[in-house]
Amino acid sequence: MSRRSHGLMAVWAEAQRQQQRQQEAQRRARAQQQRDQERQARDAERAMARMHRERQAAYRQQREADARRRTEELDARVAALTGLLADGCRAPAFSAAALLRSEQIEQFAPGALATPVPMPDPARYEAPTGGWHLGARRDRAQEEARARYEQDWYTAQAAESRRQAQLGAYRQQYDQWAAGTLAGIRQHNSGIEELLSGLRGGDADAAVEYFSAALYSSTAWPEGFPRQIAAAYDPMARQLVLDWELPGYDIVPETKSVRYMPTADQEKETARPAAQRRALYREVLAQSVLLVLRDLFAADAFGTLDSVALNGFVDDVDPVTGRPAQVYLATVMAPRSAFDTFHLEQVSAVECLTDGLRGQLAARPDQRTAVRPGRLPADVGGGVVSHGTDSEPDLYEMDPIAFENLIAELFRAMGMQAVTTQRSGDGGVDVDALDPDPIRGGKIIVQVKRYRNTVPPTAVRDLYGTVQAEGANKGVLVTTSRFGPGAHTFANGKPLSLIAGPELVDLLGRYGLRGRLGPDDAPSAPATTEEAPDHNILGMNWSGEVALDVCALVCKGTSVLSDDHFVFYNNPRNPDGSVRMLPGFAPDRAAMQVRFEALPPDADRLILVAAIDPQVNPDADLSGFTDARIRLLDASGEELGQLEVSDGRRGETALVLGSFRQRAGGDWDFVIGGKGFPDGLEALVQEYGIEVA
């Protein structure tokens, strides 16, 4: 073999060795990669296992915490029941002053109308005197400046005249409202003084009404306790005889504690021993009877009561007949002289009732073992007055305190904590509520208004101020009447809820409570009314130089009531004057006056439209109609809020801005429009049933 051949063989061998080394390196790399992947897989499995264990531990901790929370809630309920009498005795006693209303009414607040329109300053209209302004040019500049001044002066004078006229009209409206409100307050207070005079004279009806109000207004009772009364007063014996509803057996929790069982992944409830539950129920009944006596005697500032005959009952089924009946579980004839000697915060309620006052208490109230009442309201001569029975109370005629308590009861039925406030110094708060929901809950301020007329926007603004002052999460205004657009506009976007009369009746029924708005749900005159400003002003603004006619249609659904209910430049008012065109005044370019309460009964929509003025801008379209809005003002000219409307589009010459629509409760809400018409106002109004010749 030649030397050259040996050289080639050596090169080939070296190449083979190099290839083998590369293959070995690749093999080792693949092996390392596989080991890394296996290690990563093991790490991922360990991480997943650790995460699973952590989740299981967190889940178990959460379930255990839920079980502890439920047990704590049960313990808290039992503690509240055990301390019912002691806690109730710390509640403030009812006084006659709580029935009186303050004669301080809202002061006259004209808002922006109180500020005169500023007159133009002549100094700002002087033409320059130096430089090239000589001769005729200077004279012309001075004339132009004088003309601008005179035009602005006449415009300001006209605006000032309108302001003074509006201020005078609003002042007249306020004076009428203030006189009516003050007369209503004085009439109410006169009725209370008459009631108290009758109470001092031993009048039976006055005594029943007064002491029923005392029981209804008491803040001593926790959530879930009923307040149904039937009462009569015996003037000769100076004795109040009443039946009072007691809580049912379910007031005592059947469950004693809750424990989480991880092996079965479920909660296990431990039942409260029957003997313990029965004993606690008897204790609650005895405390309830003593607390009623305490409230009555504490409210007796005029020495009307020498004694109280009290019968406690539950609405149940008579075990003998199987028919619904009032089963009496407690009865007592309590002389005031004996009752005043007890320190109720320290007594054993059962022994105090049965031994100290010689009353009777069912031995087995859980089994409806009844006692025989000593004296019933029907045994007293004269009529028996009942409250809280199955008949639906007229919300207009209900006692104001009873009405506030009904609203508090409604909030409690909705799962919240709620109590009525003291009648004086309550800062505009009628009911304090607390929603326990951790997300949407918090403190709620509730104001109650038994009105017949529309609630004015000032009441909604006052509520918002109270919510901010109290640091509450939400404010709720409840009324027997309704709210106008100004109220809804102001409340929009704020933590406020408005509940009108029909909605209130619906809520009461939904949560097992009762109430109606006058006979057959027809509103009747309530004890308290407040006159609202009788109209709103809709001020229209937009950007762009385009001139528009703003019009209105009074409709039922999508049909105008008649051609006369199309309000525009040739028909500036509808037949009854509830909708009127107004001249636009700064900063509004067009305006309209609307008396929503005076709209025809069959009208449920007020539709606002805008169209190009063909005489001013015959070739324009609505592309120049931008940044549009409607200012909603009250009768004084104070702005209540702004309503956004759609911008115009190229090629369109008429546009539906939006509509005020009447809700089932009588309120008016604004719904934005946006439908455009290329053929102008004629095409638009034809959509609503107006024939165009």
C-alpha positions as CSV (number, residue, x, y, z in Angstrom):
1,M,0.0,0.0,0.0
2,S,1.3,3.4,-1.0
3,R,2.1,6.2,1.4
4,R,-0.8,8.1,-0.1
5,S,-3.2,5.3,0.6
6,H,-2.0,5.2,4.2
7,G,-2.7,9.0,4.5
8,L,-6.2,8.6,3.2
9,M,-6.9,5.8,5.6
10,A,-5.8,7.9,8.5
11,V,-8.0,10.8,7.4
12,W,-10.9,8.5,7.1
13,A,-10.3,6.9,10.5
14,E,-10.1,10.3,12.1
15,A,-13.3,11.3,10.5
16,Q,-14.9,8.2,11.8
17,R,-13.7,8.9,15.3
18,Q,-14.9,12.5,15.1
19,Q,-18.4,11.3,14.0
20,Q,-18.4,8.8,16.9
21,R,-17.5,11.5,19.3
22,Q,-20.3,13.7,18.0
23,Q,-22.8,10.9,18.2
24,E,-21.7,10.1,21.8
25,A,-22.0,13.7,22.7
26,Q,-25.5,13.9,21.2
27,R,-26.4,10.6,23.1
28,R,-25.2,12.1,26.3
29,A,-27.1,15.4,25.6
30,R,-30.3,13.4,24.9
31,A,-29.8,11.4,28.1
32,Q,-29.3,14.6,30.1
33,Q,-32.3,16.2,28.5
34,Q,-34.4,13.2,29.4
35,R,-33.1,13.3,32.9
36,D,-33.9,17.0,33.1
37,Q,-37.4,16.4,31.8
38,E,-38.0,13.6,34.3
39,R,-36.7,15.8,37.1
40,Q,-39.0,18.7,35.9
41,A,-41.9,16.2,35.8
42,R,-41.1,15.0,39.3
43,D,-40.9,18.7,40.5
44,A,-44.2,19.5,38.8
45,E,-45.9,16.5,40.4
46,R,-44.5,17.4,43.8
47,A,-45.7,21.1,43.3
48,M,-49.1,19.9,42.2
49,A,-49.3,17.6,45.2
50,R,-48.2,20.4,47.5
51,M,-50.7,22.8,45.9
52,H,-53.4,20.1,46.3
53,R,-52.5,19.7,50.0
54,E,-52.6,23.4,50.5
55,R,-55.9,23.7,48.7
56,Q,-57.3,20.9,50.8
57,A,-56.0,22.5,54.0
58,A,-57.4,25.9,52.9
59,Y,-60.7,24.3,52.0
60,R,-60.8,22.5,55.4
61,Q,-59.9,25.7,57.2
62,Q,-62.7,27.6,55.3
63,R,-65.3,24.9,56.1
64,E,-64.2,24.8,59.8
65,A,-64.4,28.6,59.9
66,D,-67.9,28.5,58.4
67,A,-68.9,25.9,61.0
68,R,-67.5,28.1,63.8
69,R,-69.2,31.1,62.4
70,R,-72.5,29.4,62.3
71,T,-72.0,28.2,65.9
72,E,-71.0,31.7,66.9
73,E,-74.2,33.0,65.3
74,L,-76.3,30.5,67.1
75,D,-74.6,31.4,70.4
76,A,-75.2,35.1,69.7
77,R,-78.9,34.4,69.0
78,V,-79.2,32.5,72.3
79,A,-77.3,35.3,74.1
80,A,-79.7,37.9,72.7
81,L,-82.7,35.8,73.8
82,T,-81.2,35.3,77.2
83,G,-80.5,39.0,77.7
84,L,-83.7,40.2,76.1
85,L,-85.1,41.8,79.2
86,A,-81.9,43.3,80.5
87,D,-81.1,44.8,77.0
88,G,-84.6,46.0,76.6
89,C,-84.6,47.8,79.9
90,R,-81.6,49.9,78.7
91,A,-83.7,51.1,75.7
92,P,-85.0,54.7,76.1
93,A,-88.6,55.0,77.4
94,F,-91.3,56.3,75.1
95,S,-92.4,59.9,75.8
96,A,-95.3,62.0,74.6
97,A,-92.8,64.4,73.0
98,A,-91.9,61.7,70.5
99,L,-95.3,62.1,68.9
100,L,-94.9,65.9,68.3
101,R,-93.4,67.2,65.1
102,S,-91.0,70.1,64.9
103,E,-92.4,73.3,63.4
104,Q,-89.0,74.1,61.8
105,I,-89.4,73.7,58.1
106,E,-87.0,74.0,55.2
107,Q,-86.0,77.6,54.6
108,F,-86.6,79.3,51.3
109,A,-83.7,78.4,49.1
110,P,-84.0,80.0,45.6
111,G,-80.6,78.7,44.5
112,A,-79.3,80.4,41.4
113,L,-82.4,82.7,41.3
114,A,-81.1,84.6,44.3
115,T,-78.2,86.0,42.3
116,P,-79.1,89.0,40.1
117,V,-78.0,88.8,36.4
118,P,-74.8,90.9,36.1
119,M,-75.2,94.0,33.9
120,P,-72.5,94.6,31.3
121,D,-69.6,96.9,32.2
122,P,-69.5,100.0,29.8
123,A,-65.8,100.2,30.3
124,R,-65.3,96.9,28.5
125,Y,-67.1,98.3,25.4
126,E,-65.0,101.4,24.9
127,A,-63.3,101.6,21.4
128,P,-59.5,102.2,21.4
129,T,-58.6,105.9,21.2
130,G,-55.0,105.7,20.1
131,G,-53.0,104.6,17.1
132,W,-54.6,104.8,13.6
133,H,-58.2,104.9,14.9
134,L,-58.9,108.4,13.7
135,G,-61.8,110.2,12.3
136,A,-64.6,108.2,10.7
137,R,-62.9,104.9,11.7
138,R,-62.9,105.9,15.3
139,D,-66.5,107.0,15.2
140,R,-67.6,103.7,13.6
141,A,-65.7,101.7,16.2
142,Q,-67.4,103.7,19.0
143,E,-70.8,103.1,17.4
144,E,-70.2,99.4,17.1
145,A,-69.0,99.2,20.7
146,R,-72.1,101.2,21.8
147,A,-74.4,98.9,19.8
148,R,-72.8,95.8,21.3
149,Y,-73.2,97.3,24.8
150,E,-76.8,98.2,24.2
151,Q,-77.6,94.8,22.9
152,D,-75.9,93.0,25.8
153,W,-77.6,95.4,28.3
154,Y,-81.1,94.7,26.9
155,T,-80.3,91.0,26.9
156,A,-79.2,91.2,30.5
157,Q,-82.2,93.3,31.5
158,A,-84.5,90.7,29.9
159,A,-82.8,87.9,31.7
160,E,-83.0,89.9,35.0
161,S,-86.7,90.5,34.5
162,R,-87.2,86.7,33.9
163,R,-85.2,86.0,37.0
164,Q,-87.2,88.3,39.1
165,A,-90.5,86.9,37.7
166,Q,-89.3,83.3,38.4
167,L,-88.1,84.3,41.8
168,G,-91.4,85.9,42.7
169,A,-93.3,82.9,41.4
170,Y,-91.1,80.4,43.3
171,R,-91.4,82.5,46.4
172,Q,-95.2,82.4,46.1
173,Q,-95.0,78.6,45.6
174,Y,-92.7,78.3,48.6
175,D,-95.0,80.5,50.8
176,Q,-98.0,78.3,49.8
177,W,-96.0,75.1,50.5
178,A,-94.6,76.4,53.8
179,A,-98.0,77.6,55.0
180,G,-99.6,74.2,54.0
181,T,-96.8,72.3,55.6
182,L,-96.8,74.3,58.8
183,A,-100.6,74.0,59.0
184,G,-100.3,70.3,58.6
185,I,-97.7,70.1,61.3
186,R,-99.7,72.2,63.6
187,Q,-102.8,70.2,62.8
188,H,-100.9,67.0,63.7
189,N,-99.5,68.5,66.9
190,S,-103.0,69.8,67.8
191,G,-104.3,66.2,67.3
192,I,-101.5,65.0,69.6
193,E,-102.3,67.6,72.2
194,E,-105.9,66.5,72.0
195,L,-104.8,62.9,72.4
196,L,-102.8,63.7,75.5
197,S,-105.6,65.8,76.9
198,G,-107.9,62.8,76.5
199,L,-105.2,60.6,78.0
200,R,-105.1,62.8,81.1
201,G,-108.9,62.8,81.3
202,G,-109.0,59.0,81.2
203,D,-110.4,58.7,77.7
204,A,-110.3,55.0,76.7
205,D,-109.6,55.5,73.0
206,A,-106.8,58.0,73.7
207,A,-105.3,55.5,76.2
208,V,-105.3,52.7,73.8
209,E,-103.9,54.8,70.9
210,Y,-101.1,56.3,73.1
211,F,-99.9,53.0,74.7
212,S,-100.2,51.2,71.3
213,A,-97.8,53.8,69.9
214,A,-95.5,53.3,72.8
215,L,-95.3,49.6,72.1
216,Y,-94.8,50.1,68.4
217,S,-92.1,52.7,68.8
218,S,-90.1,50.7,71.3
219,T,-86.6,49.9,70.3
220,A,-86.2,47.2,72.9
221,W,-87.3,44.3,70.7
222,P,-84.8,42.4,68.5
223,E,-85.3,41.2,65.0
224,G,-87.9,38.5,64.5
225,F,-90.3,39.5,67.3
226,P,-93.9,40.1,66.3
227,R,-96.0,43.1,67.4
228,Q,-99.7,42.3,67.1
229,I,-101.9,44.0,69.6
230,A,-105.6,44.0,70.6
231,A,-106.3,46.4,73.5
232,A,-109.0,48.1,75.5
233,Y,-108.9,50.5,78.5
234,D,-111.0,50.4,81.6
235,P,-111.2,54.0,82.9
236,M,-112.9,53.0,86.2
237,A,-110.2,50.5,87.1
238,R,-107.5,52.6,85.3
239,Q,-106.4,49.3,83.7
240,L,-105.1,48.6,80.2
241,V,-106.2,45.1,79.0
242,L,-104.3,43.8,76.0
243,D,-103.5,40.7,74.0
244,W,-99.9,40.7,72.8
245,E,-98.4,38.3,70.3
246,L,-95.5,36.3,71.5
247,P,-92.8,34.7,69.4
248,G,-93.2,31.1,68.2
249,Y,-91.1,28.2,69.4
250,D,-88.8,28.6,66.4
251,I,-87.4,31.7,67.9
252,V,-85.1,29.4,69.9
253,P,-82.5,27.8,67.5
254,E,-83.1,24.0,67.2
255,T,-79.4,23.6,66.5
256,K,-76.9,24.0,69.3
257,S,-73.6,23.9,67.4
258,V,-72.1,23.0,64.0
259,R,-69.0,21.0,63.4
260,Y,-67.2,20.2,60.1
261,M,-66.6,16.5,59.4
262,P,-63.6,16.4,57.0
263,T,-63.9,12.6,56.3
264,A,-67.5,13.1,55.0
265,D,-66.9,16.6,53.8
266,Q,-70.1,17.9,55.4
267,E,-71.2,19.9,58.4
268,K,-72.8,18.1,61.3
269,E,-75.3,19.9,63.4
270,T,-75.7,19.1,67.1
271,A,-79.3,19.4,68.2
272,R,-80.1,21.5,71.2
273,P,-81.4,19.3,74.0
274,A,-85.2,19.4,74.0
275,A,-85.3,20.3,77.7
276,Q,-82.8,23.1,77.3
277,R,-84.7,24.5,74.3
278,R,-88.0,24.4,76.1
279,A,-86.6,26.1,79.2
280,L,-85.1,28.8,77.1
281,Y,-88.4,29.3,75.3
282,R,-90.2,29.7,78.5
283,E,-87.6,32.2,79.6
284,V,-88.1,34.2,76.4
285,L,-91.9,34.2,76.9
286,A,-91.5,35.5,80.5
287,Q,-89.0,38.1,79.4
288,S,-91.3,39.3,76.6
289,V,-94.3,39.7,79.0
290,L,-92.1,41.7,81.5
291,L,-90.7,43.8,78.7
292,V,-94.2,44.8,77.5
293,L,-95.1,45.8,81.1
294,R,-91.9,47.7,81.4
295,D,-92.6,49.6,78.1
296,L,-96.1,50.5,79.2
297,F,-95.4,51.7,82.7
298,A,-92.3,53.6,81.5
299,A,-94.4,55.4,79.0
300,D,-97.1,56.3,81.5
301,A,-96.0,59.9,82.3
302,F,-99.5,61.0,83.4
303,G,-100.4,58.2,85.9
304,T,-103.0,56.7,83.6
305,L,-102.3,53.1,84.5
306,D,-102.9,51.5,87.9
307,S,-102.5,48.1,86.4
308,V,-102.1,46.1,83.2
309,A,-103.9,42.9,82.3
310,L,-101.6,41.3,79.7
311,N,-102.3,38.1,77.8
312,G,-99.5,36.7,75.6
313,F,-100.6,34.5,72.7
314,V,-99.2,32.8,69.6
315,D,-101.1,32.3,66.3
316,D,-101.3,28.6,66.0
317,V,-103.7,25.7,65.8
318,D,-106.0,24.8,68.6
319,P,-105.0,21.2,69.5
320,V,-108.6,20.4,70.5
321,T,-110.4,21.6,67.3
322,G,-107.5,21.7,64.8
323,R,-108.6,25.1,63.7
324,P,-106.5,28.3,63.6
325,A,-106.7,30.0,66.9
326,Q,-104.9,32.3,69.3
327,V,-103.3,30.0,71.9
328,Y,-102.6,31.9,75.2
329,L,-99.2,30.9,76.7
330,A,-98.9,33.6,79.4
331,T,-101.2,35.9,81.4
332,V,-100.7,38.3,84.2
333,M,-102.6,41.0,86.1
334,A,-99.7,43.4,87.1
335,P,-100.4,46.3,89.6
336,R,-98.1,49.2,89.0
337,S,-97.3,49.5,92.7
338,A,-95.9,45.9,92.7
339,F,-94.1,46.2,89.4
340,D,-92.2,49.3,90.3
341,T,-90.5,47.5,93.1
342,F,-88.7,45.0,90.8
343,H,-85.2,45.5,89.4
344,L,-85.9,43.8,86.0
345,E,-82.2,43.8,84.9
346,Q,-81.5,41.3,87.7
347,V,-84.6,39.2,88.1
348,S,-85.2,35.6,86.9
349,A,-87.9,36.3,84.4
350,V,-89.9,33.1,84.9
351,E,-89.9,33.4,88.7
352,C,-90.7,37.1,88.6
353,L,-93.7,36.5,86.4
354,T,-95.1,33.5,88.1
355,D,-94.1,34.2,91.8
356,G,-93.6,37.9,92.0
357,L,-96.6,38.9,89.9
358,R,-98.7,35.8,90.4
359,G,-99.0,35.3,86.6
360,Q,-99.3,32.1,84.6
361,L,-96.9,30.7,82.1
362,A,-97.5,27.5,80.1
363,A,-95.5,24.6,81.4
364,R,-95.0,23.1,78.0
365,P,-95.4,26.1,75.6
366,D,-93.6,24.0,72.9
367,Q,-96.6,21.7,72.9
368,R,-99.1,24.6,73.0
369,T,-100.3,23.9,76.5
370,A,-102.5,26.9,77.0
371,V,-103.3,29.0,80.1
372,R,-106.6,30.7,80.9
373,P,-106.5,34.5,80.5
374,G,-107.7,36.4,83.5
375,R,-109.3,39.3,81.6
376,L,-109.6,39.8,77.8
377,P,-110.0,43.1,75.9
378,A,-113.4,42.0,74.9
379,D,-114.4,41.9,78.5
380,V,-114.0,45.6,78.8
381,G,-116.9,47.8,77.9
382,G,-116.5,49.7,74.6
383,G,-114.6,48.9,71.5
384,V,-111.4,46.9,71.1
385,V,-108.6,48.5,69.0
386,S,-106.4,46.0,67.2
387,H,-103.1,46.7,65.5
388,G,-101.0,44.3,63.4
389,T,-103.8,41.9,62.6
390,D,-104.5,40.2,59.3
391,S,-106.4,43.2,57.8
392,E,-104.3,45.3,55.5
393,P,-103.6,48.7,57.1
394,D,-104.0,51.9,55.1
395,L,-100.6,53.3,54.9
396,Y,-102.0,56.8,54.5
397,E,-103.9,56.5,57.8
398,M,-101.3,54.6,59.7
399,D,-99.8,56.2,62.8
400,P,-96.5,57.8,61.8
401,I,-94.5,55.8,64.4
402,A,-96.3,52.6,63.3
403,F,-95.5,53.4,59.7
404,E,-91.8,53.9,60.5
405,N,-91.8,50.7,62.4
406,L,-93.4,48.9,59.5
407,I,-90.6,50.1,57.2
408,A,-88.0,48.9,59.7
409,E,-89.8,45.6,59.9
410,L,-89.7,45.4,56.1
411,F,-85.9,45.9,56.1
412,R,-85.6,43.2,58.8
413,A,-87.6,40.8,56.7
414,M,-85.2,41.5,53.9
415,G,-82.4,40.1,56.0
416,M,-81.0,43.4,57.4
417,Q,-80.7,44.8,60.9
418,A,-83.0,47.8,61.2
419,V,-84.2,50.1,64.1
420,T,-86.2,53.3,64.1
421,T,-84.5,56.4,65.4
422,Q,-85.6,58.8,68.1
423,R,-88.2,61.4,66.9
424,S,-86.1,64.4,67.8
425,G,-82.5,65.0,66.8
426,D,-82.4,62.1,64.3
427,G,-80.5,64.2,61.8
428,G,-83.0,63.3,59.0
429,V,-82.8,59.6,59.7
430,D,-86.0,57.7,60.3
431,V,-84.6,54.1,60.2
432,D,-81.1,52.9,60.7
433,A,-80.4,49.7,58.7
434,L,-77.3,47.5,58.4
435,D,-76.9,45.1,55.5
436,P,-74.6,42.3,56.7
437,D,-73.6,41.3,53.1
438,P,-69.8,41.5,53.0
439,I,-69.8,42.9,49.4
440,R,-72.8,45.0,48.8
441,G,-73.7,45.6,52.5
442,G,-73.0,48.3,55.0
443,K,-74.8,51.1,56.8
444,I,-78.1,52.3,55.2
445,I,-79.9,55.5,55.9
446,V,-83.7,55.3,55.4
447,Q,-86.0,58.2,55.3
448,V,-89.8,57.7,55.3
449,K,-92.3,60.2,53.7
450,R,-96.1,59.7,53.9
451,Y,-96.9,62.0,51.1
452,R,-99.7,62.1,48.6
453,N,-98.1,64.6,46.2
454,T,-94.9,64.0,44.3
455,V,-91.8,64.0,46.5
456,P,-89.7,67.1,45.6
457,P,-86.1,66.7,44.5
458,T,-85.1,68.7,47.6
459,A,-85.9,65.6,49.7
460,V,-83.6,63.4,47.6
461,R,-80.8,66.0,47.9
462,D,-81.3,66.2,51.6
463,L,-81.1,62.4,51.9
464,Y,-77.8,62.4,49.9
465,G,-76.4,65.1,52.3
466,T,-77.4,62.9,55.3
467,V,-75.8,59.8,53.7
468,Q,-72.5,61.8,53.2
469,A,-72.7,63.3,56.7
470,E,-73.4,59.9,58.4
471,G,-70.7,58.1,56.3
472,A,-73.3,55.6,55.2
473,N,-73.0,53.2,52.2
474,K,-76.4,53.9,50.9
475,G,-79.6,56.0,51.3
476,V,-83.2,54.8,50.7
477,L,-86.2,57.1,50.4
478,V,-89.5,55.4,50.9
479,T,-92.8,57.2,50.2
480,T,-96.5,56.4,49.8
481,S,-96.6,58.7,46.7
482,R,-94.2,59.0,43.8
483,F,-91.0,60.7,42.5
484,G,-90.7,63.0,39.6
485,P,-88.0,63.1,36.9
486,G,-85.9,65.6,38.9
487,A,-85.6,63.2,41.8
488,H,-84.6,60.2,39.6
489,T,-82.1,62.4,37.7
490,F,-80.4,63.6,40.9
491,A,-80.3,60.0,42.3
492,N,-78.8,58.6,39.1
493,G,-75.2,57.4,39.7
494,K,-75.4,58.0,43.4
495,P,-75.8,55.4,46.2
496,L,-79.5,56.2,46.5
497,S,-82.7,54.1,46.0
498,L,-86.2,55.5,45.6
499,I,-89.2,53.4,46.6
500,A,-92.5,54.8,45.5
501,G,-95.9,53.8,46.9
502,P,-96.9,51.0,44.6
503,E,-93.4,49.5,44.9
504,L,-93.7,49.7,48.6
505,V,-97.0,47.8,48.7
506,D,-95.4,45.1,46.4
507,L,-92.4,44.8,48.7
508,L,-94.5,44.5,51.8
509,G,-96.5,41.7,50.2
510,R,-93.4,39.9,48.9
511,Y,-92.0,39.7,52.4
512,G,-95.1,38.7,54.2
513,L,-96.2,42.2,55.5
514,R,-99.3,44.1,54.7
515,G,-100.3,47.6,53.6
516,R,-102.5,49.3,51.1
517,L,-102.7,52.8,49.6
518,G,-106.1,54.0,50.7
519,P,-109.4,52.2,50.0
520,D,-109.0,49.7,47.1
521,D,-105.5,51.0,46.6
522,A,-106.8,54.4,45.6
523,P,-104.7,57.2,47.2
524,S,-106.5,59.2,49.9
525,A,-105.4,62.3,51.8
526,P,-102.7,61.3,54.3
527,A,-101.9,62.9,57.6
528,T,-98.8,64.6,56.1
529,T,-98.6,66.2,52.7
530,E,-96.0,68.4,51.0
531,E,-96.6,70.4,47.9
532,A,-93.8,70.0,45.3
533,P,-92.9,72.7,42.8
534,D,-95.5,72.4,40.1
535,H,-93.3,72.2,37.0
536,N,-89.9,71.3,35.6
537,I,-87.9,73.1,32.9
538,L,-86.1,71.2,30.2
539,G,-83.2,73.3,28.9
540,M,-81.6,72.1,25.6
541,N,-77.9,72.7,24.8
542,W,-75.7,71.5,21.9
543,S,-72.5,72.3,20.1
544,G,-72.3,73.6,16.6
545,E,-73.9,76.5,14.7
546,V,-76.9,74.6,13.4
547,A,-80.3,76.1,14.3
548,L,-82.9,73.6,15.6
549,D,-86.5,73.5,16.6
550,V,-87.0,71.5,19.8
551,C,-90.6,70.0,20.0
552,A,-92.5,67.6,22.2
553,L,-95.3,65.0,21.6
554,V,-97.6,63.9,24.4
555,C,-98.3,60.3,23.7
556,K,-99.9,57.1,24.8
557,G,-97.3,54.5,23.7
558,T,-96.1,55.5,20.3
559,S,-99.3,57.5,19.3
560,V,-99.7,61.2,20.0
561,L,-103.0,61.9,21.9
562,S,-104.1,64.4,19.2
563,D,-102.6,66.9,16.8
564,D,-103.0,69.5,19.6
565,H,-100.6,67.5,21.8
566,F,-97.8,68.1,19.3
567,V,-96.0,71.2,20.9
568,F,-93.9,73.1,18.5
569,Y,-93.3,76.7,17.3
570,N,-96.8,77.0,15.7
571,N,-98.5,75.3,18.7
572,P,-96.5,76.5,21.8
573,R,-98.6,74.6,24.3
574,N,-100.9,71.5,24.6
575,P,-104.6,72.0,25.4
576,D,-104.2,71.8,29.2
577,G,-101.0,73.8,29.3
578,S,-99.0,71.0,31.0
579,V,-96.3,71.3,28.2
580,R,-95.3,74.8,27.1
581,M,-92.5,76.1,24.8
582,L,-90.2,78.7,26.5
583,P,-87.7,81.1,25.0
584,G,-84.2,79.8,25.4
585,F,-82.2,81.8,28.0
586,A,-78.5,81.4,28.8
587,P,-77.0,79.0,28.9
588,D,-79.8,77.1,27.2
589,R,-80.5,77.4,23.4
590,A,-84.1,76.1,23.7
591,A,-86.3,75.4,26.7
592,M,-89.6,73.8,27.6
593,Q,-91.8,73.8,30.7
594,V,-93.4,70.5,31.8
595,R,-95.9,69.8,34.6
596,F,-95.6,66.0,34.7
597,E,-98.4,65.7,37.3
598,A,-100.8,67.6,35.1
599,L,-100.3,65.6,32.0
600,P,-103.5,63.9,30.6
601,P,-104.3,60.8,32.6
602,D,-104.0,58.6,29.5
603,A,-100.6,59.9,28.6
604,D,-97.6,57.7,29.5
605,R,-94.9,59.3,27.4
606,L,-93.5,62.7,26.6
607,I,-91.3,62.4,23.5
608,L,-88.7,65.2,22.8
609,V,-87.5,65.7,19.2
610,A,-85.3,68.2,17.4
611,A,-85.3,69.2,13.8
612,I,-83.4,71.5,11.5
613,D,-85.0,75.0,11.2
614,P,-85.5,75.1,7.4
615,Q,-85.8,78.9,7.4
616,V,-82.4,79.5,9.1
617,N,-80.4,76.5,7.8
618,P,-82.3,75.1,4.7
619,D,-79.3,73.1,3.5
620,A,-77.9,71.9,6.9
621,D,-78.1,68.4,8.4
622,L,-77.6,67.2,12.0
623,S,-73.9,66.5,11.7
624,G,-73.5,69.8,13.4
625,F,-75.6,68.6,16.3
626,T,-73.0,67.3,18.9
627,D,-72.3,67.3,22.6
628,A,-76.1,67.5,23.1
629,R,-77.7,67.4,26.6
630,I,-80.8,68.4,28.4
631,R,-80.6,70.3,31.6
632,L,-83.4,69.4,34.0
633,L,-84.3,72.3,36.3
634,D,-86.9,72.8,39.0
635,A,-89.4,75.6,39.2
636,S,-86.8,77.9,40.8
637,G,-84.4,77.4,37.9
638,E,-82.0,75.3,40.0
639,E,-80.4,72.5,38.0
640,L,-81.3,69.0,39.2
641,G,-79.2,67.1,36.7
642,Q,-78.3,66.6,33.0
643,L,-79.6,64.1,30.6
644,E,-77.4,63.0,27.7
645,V,-78.9,62.6,24.2
646,S,-77.6,61.2,21.0
647,D,-75.5,63.3,18.5
648,G,-76.9,63.9,15.1
649,R,-75.7,62.1,11.9
650,R,-74.9,63.3,8.5
651,G,-77.9,63.3,6.1
652,E,-80.5,63.4,9.0
653,T,-82.6,66.5,9.5
654,A,-84.8,65.4,12.5
655,L,-84.0,63.3,15.5
656,V,-85.8,61.7,18.5
657,L,-83.8,63.0,21.5
658,G,-85.5,60.7,24.1
659,S,-88.7,60.2,26.0
660,F,-89.9,60.5,29.6
661,R,-91.9,57.3,30.3
662,Q,-94.3,56.8,33.2
663,R,-93.5,53.8,35.4
664,A,-96.2,51.6,37.1
665,G,-95.8,53.6,40.3
666,G,-96.4,56.9,38.6
667,D,-92.8,58.1,38.4
668,W,-91.3,59.4,35.1
669,D,-87.9,58.1,33.9
670,F,-85.9,59.3,30.9
671,V,-85.1,56.9,28.1
672,I,-82.5,58.1,25.5
673,G,-83.6,58.1,21.8
674,G,-81.4,58.3,18.8
675,K,-83.6,57.5,15.7
676,G,-83.0,59.9,12.9
677,F,-85.0,61.0,9.9
678,P,-83.6,62.3,6.6
679,D,-86.9,63.8,5.5
680,G,-87.2,66.2,8.4
681,L,-89.8,66.9,11.1
682,E,-92.8,65.9,8.9
683,A,-91.5,62.4,8.5
684,L,-90.8,62.1,12.2
685,V,-94.2,63.2,13.4
686,Q,-95.9,60.9,10.9
687,E,-94.3,58.1,12.9
688,Y,-96.4,59.1,15.9
689,G,-99.7,59.4,14.0
690,I,-99.8,63.0,13.0
691,E,-101.2,63.5,9.5
692,V,-99.3,66.1,7.5
693,A,-101.3,67.7,4.7
